[in-house]
Amino acid sequence: MASRPDVRVVTSKLTSKAQTVVPRIIRERLGLRPGDTLRYRITRAGIVIDRRPDREDDPFVEFAEWAGAEDDEAFEDP
């Protein structure tokens, strides 16, 4: 019998101004601090939200040539 992955679902509401609060457990997991920038990536599996890498950490953070859904899928960890 295969074990189920540990999946947690956390929700937040969107305001009339399209704003939301990132829940504490998510902020802690991502190591978010005031002033950090979030990155939203659209994949075939859904939307991935993570902390945008610092430019120093990722020289390709704004490199758009490989920014498509096909590339995200091709380079996902197995």
Rosetta blueprint (number, residue, H / E / L):
1 M L
2 A L
3 S L
4 R L
5 P L
6 D L
7 V L
8 R L
9 V L
10 V L
11 T L
12 S L
13 K L
14 L L
15 T L
16 S L
17 K L
18 A L
19 Q L
20 T L
21 V L
22 V L
23 P L
24 R H
25 I H
26 I H
27 R H
28 E H
29 R H
30 L H
31 G L
32 L L
33 R L
34 P L
35 G L
36 D L
37 T L
38 L E
39 R E
40 Y E
41 R E
42 I E
43 T E
44 R L
45 A L
46 G E
47 I E
48 V E
49 I E
50 D E
51 R E
52 R L
53 P L
54 D L
55 R L
56 E L
57 D L
58 D L
59 P L
60 F L
61 V L
62 E L
63 F L
64 A L
65 E L
66 W L
67 A L
68 G L
69 A H
70 E H
71 D H
72 D H
73 E H
74 A H
75 F L
76 E L
77 D L
78 P L
